[in-house]
Amino acid sequence: MPANLALPFPGGNAGGDFGSDGSIGRAAILGIFMFTGVETALAVSGSFTALAIVAALACVMVYFIGCAAALRLRATNIAVAGTPVRIPGLPLIAAIGIGSMLWVTA
């Protein structure tokens, strides 16, 4: 496993979806196929509005998880490659990001 993925998670791997050889696990492949299937069905059916909503919600989810991960990594003091950059006001910035994503979702 690459050194940048060797984070201290339970079990010693990066969240459990990556195998020891760097391959993606079954859960990730299932998610990729499910998302691709839904997107393809919406695109073929001509339902652009639904397709745009699903794509936007996927982006919102990634941003939301990124904000929450930044808080978690800072709270647990995880540093993969040297000393991490200490961003002043990160909790406030992440809270604004999470709040704005909840507002976009509503």
Rosetta silent file (secondary structure, phi, psi, omega in degrees, C-alpha in Angstrom):
SEQUENCE: MPANLALPFPGGNAGGDFGSDGSIGRAAILGIFMFTGVETALAVSGSFTALAIVAALACVMVYFIGCAAALRLRATNIAVAGTPVRIPGLPLIAAIGIGSMLWVTA
SCORE:     score description
SCORE:     0.000 S_00000001
   1 L     0.000  138.207  178.217    0.000    0.000    0.000 S_00000001
   2 L   -60.140  150.240 -176.377    1.319    3.474   -0.799 S_00000001
   3 H   -62.572  -31.930 -177.923    2.638    5.388    2.194 S_00000001
   4 H   -73.967  -10.726  176.143    0.096    8.194    1.771 S_00000001
   5 H  -101.651   -3.586 -176.977   -2.755    5.701    2.295 S_00000001
   6 L   -84.414   61.361  179.087   -1.262    4.053    5.373 S_00000001
   7 L   -83.845  154.849 -177.307   -3.326    6.070    7.824 S_00000001
   8 L   -78.365   75.662  175.009   -3.953    4.734   11.313 S_00000001
   9 L   -98.467  160.896  174.425   -7.443    3.302   10.800 S_00000001
  10 L   -56.875  132.786 -177.553   -8.796    0.256   12.606 S_00000001
  11 L    91.211   -9.840  175.256   -7.303   -2.759   10.871 S_00000001
  12 L    81.926    8.824  178.357   -4.294   -0.785    9.654 S_00000001
  13 L  -122.412  177.811 -174.536   -5.627    0.143    6.225 S_00000001
  14 L   -82.639   74.445  174.269   -7.220    3.212    4.681 S_00000001
  15 L    82.992   -6.494  175.666  -10.805    2.734    5.749 S_00000001
  16 L    95.575  -13.617 -178.828  -11.136   -0.876    4.608 S_00000001
  17 L   -87.122  -11.750  179.753  -12.022   -0.256    0.949 S_00000001
  18 E  -107.977  129.975  178.485   -8.450   -0.615   -0.292 S_00000001
  19 L   -78.046  173.843 -178.483   -6.783   -3.997   -0.300 S_00000001
  20 L   -66.468  -20.533  178.827   -3.190   -4.602    0.658 S_00000001
  21 L   -94.300    6.523  178.377   -2.259   -4.590   -3.034 S_00000001
  22 L    89.198    1.089 -179.080   -3.872   -1.181   -3.628 S_00000001
  23 L   -79.434  158.847  179.090   -6.950   -2.589   -5.351 S_00000001
  24 E   -84.702  139.096 -178.096  -10.431   -1.251   -4.708 S_00000001
  25 L   -77.188  177.746 -176.753  -12.677   -3.478   -2.621 S_00000001
  26 H   -64.437  -37.131 -178.559  -16.110   -4.886   -3.462 S_00000001
  27 H   -63.295  -41.500  179.649  -18.032   -2.106   -1.689 S_00000001
  28 H   -67.493  -41.300  179.123  -16.373    0.601   -3.775 S_00000001
  29 H   -64.545  -41.643  177.478  -16.942   -1.303   -7.023 S_00000001
  30 H   -61.034  -42.831  178.193  -20.605   -1.838   -6.132 S_00000001
  31 H   -63.011  -41.249  178.721  -20.991    1.897   -5.457 S_00000001
  32 H   -62.690  -45.677 -179.650  -19.345    2.792   -8.760 S_00000001
  33 H   -67.657  -38.427  178.468  -21.629    0.437  -10.696 S_00000001
  34 H   -64.423  -46.862  179.766  -24.764    1.615   -8.857 S_00000001
  35 H   -63.060  -43.408  179.431  -23.968    5.287   -9.493 S_00000001
  36 H   -63.675  -40.450  179.080  -23.094    4.584  -13.123 S_00000001
  37 H   -64.167  -44.887  179.012  -26.312    2.602  -13.603 S_00000001
  38 H   -64.226  -45.549 -179.767  -28.518    5.324  -12.136 S_00000001
  39 H   -62.912  -41.269  179.260  -26.761    8.032  -14.134 S_00000001
  40 H   -65.190  -43.856  179.314  -27.008    6.025  -17.363 S_00000001
  41 H   -62.059  -42.274  178.771  -30.708    5.297  -16.821 S_00000001
  42 H   -67.425  -38.022 -179.869  -31.447    8.965  -16.177 S_00000001
  43 H   -68.469  -41.869 -178.742  -29.399   10.067  -19.190 S_00000001
  44 H   -69.910  -35.031 -178.873  -31.040    7.560  -21.550 S_00000001
  45 H   -74.075  -12.134  178.890  -34.543    8.399  -20.300 S_00000001
  46 L    83.074   13.244 -179.199  -33.978   12.066  -21.106 S_00000001
  47 L   -89.207   78.738 -176.223  -34.603   13.196  -17.543 S_00000001
  48 H   -66.110  -36.379 -178.568  -31.971   15.925  -17.433 S_00000001
  49 H   -61.086  -47.973  179.027  -33.418   17.551  -14.325 S_00000001
  50 H   -64.240  -38.888  178.298  -33.139   14.357  -12.283 S_00000001
  51 H   -62.337  -42.915  179.010  -29.649   13.741  -13.677 S_00000001
  52 H   -65.874  -37.844  178.986  -28.540   17.235  -12.648 S_00000001
  53 H   -65.587  -45.743  179.727  -29.994   16.777   -9.163 S_00000001
  54 H   -62.965  -43.121  179.760  -28.223   13.456   -8.608 S_00000001
  55 H   -64.713  -41.579  179.386  -24.920   14.872   -9.866 S_00000001
  56 H   -65.803  -41.641  178.898  -25.252   17.976   -7.675 S_00000001
  57 H   -65.530  -33.889  176.559  -26.092   15.915   -4.590 S_00000001
  58 H   -65.067  -42.121  177.572  -23.055   13.709   -5.225 S_00000001
  59 H   -65.771  -40.417  178.532  -20.831   16.815   -5.305 S_00000001
  60 H   -61.664  -42.878 -179.479  -22.491   18.175   -2.160 S_00000001
  61 H   -62.521  -42.863  179.587  -21.876   14.863   -0.377 S_00000001
  62 H   -63.567  -42.760  179.795  -18.179   14.868   -1.322 S_00000001
  63 H   -65.419  -42.923  178.530  -17.755   18.473   -0.103 S_00000001
  64 H   -59.431  -47.778 -179.896  -19.626   17.716    3.141 S_00000001
  65 H   -64.982  -37.095  177.636  -17.456   14.664    3.826 S_00000001
  66 H   -62.872  -41.808  177.899  -14.309   16.686    3.032 S_00000001
  67 H   -64.577  -44.941  179.470  -15.236   19.357    5.581 S_00000001
  68 H   -65.219  -37.407  179.285  -16.005   16.747    8.230 S_00000001
  69 H   -66.999  -37.667  178.283  -12.771   14.883    7.445 S_00000001
  70 H   -60.848  -42.312  177.271  -10.716   18.059    7.842 S_00000001
  71 H   -64.338  -43.724 -178.104  -12.147   18.514   11.335 S_00000001
  72 H   -65.829  -43.990 -179.690  -11.574   14.866   12.234 S_00000001
  73 H   -64.225  -37.834  178.269   -7.988   14.806   10.955 S_00000001
  74 H   -69.890  -40.345 -177.972   -7.163   17.971   12.882 S_00000001
  75 H   -66.612  -35.247 -179.298   -8.820   16.718   16.072 S_00000001
  76 H   -93.072   -0.966  176.753   -6.915   13.417   15.971 S_00000001
  77 L    57.123   46.687  178.493   -3.673   15.128   14.852 S_00000001
  78 L   -88.124  126.514  177.179   -3.095   12.823   11.891 S_00000001
  79 L  -132.244  119.406 -177.311   -0.186   13.830    9.664 S_00000001
  80 L   -88.082  -44.911 -174.790    0.802   11.640    6.739 S_00000001
  81 L  -126.527   77.454  177.400    3.629   13.601    5.145 S_00000001
  82 L    86.976 -165.834 -178.812    5.332   15.851    7.663 S_00000001
  83 L   -73.965  127.084 -179.156    3.905   18.635    9.740 S_00000001
  84 L   -75.212  156.717  176.200    0.394   19.601    8.595 S_00000001
  85 L   -74.359  128.698  178.526   -0.562   23.166    7.798 S_00000001
  86 L   -94.285  105.193 -179.480   -2.473   24.679   10.712 S_00000001
  87 L   -86.539  118.092  178.277   -5.271   26.758    9.214 S_00000001
  88 L   -64.968  135.452  178.517   -6.507   29.333   11.704 S_00000001
  89 L    77.805   18.142 -178.846  -10.273   29.147   12.122 S_00000001
  90 H   -56.596  -43.293  178.266  -10.598   25.719   10.507 S_00000001
  91 H   -58.894  -39.081  178.207  -13.531   24.690   12.735 S_00000001
  92 H   -68.293  -43.218  179.983  -15.426   27.835   11.725 S_00000001
  93 H   -62.890  -44.471  179.615  -14.563   27.394    8.039 S_00000001
  94 H   -66.363  -38.964  178.506  -15.610   23.723    8.102 S_00000001
  95 H   -64.387  -39.179  176.543  -18.827   24.563    9.967 S_00000001
  96 H   -64.919  -41.953  178.133  -19.674   27.172    7.332 S_00000001
  97 H   -63.228  -44.724  178.986  -18.927   24.637    4.592 S_00000001
  98 H   -65.575  -44.071  178.461  -21.068   21.944    6.219 S_00000001
  99 H   -61.676  -40.526  179.254  -23.863   24.423    6.873 S_00000001
 100 H   -68.075  -34.440  177.471  -23.821   25.681    3.308 S_00000001
 101 H   -69.836  -35.604  174.854  -23.974   22.129    1.972 S_00000001
 102 H   -66.345  -36.507  177.835  -26.966   21.406    4.208 S_00000001
 103 H   -66.872  -41.860  178.814  -28.582   24.597    2.888 S_00000001
 104 H   -64.085  -37.325 -178.849  -27.917   23.572   -0.735 S_00000001
 105 H   -69.317  -32.446 -176.373  -29.412   20.156   -0.047 S_00000001
 106 L   -72.729    0.000    0.000  -32.606   21.618    1.479 S_00000001
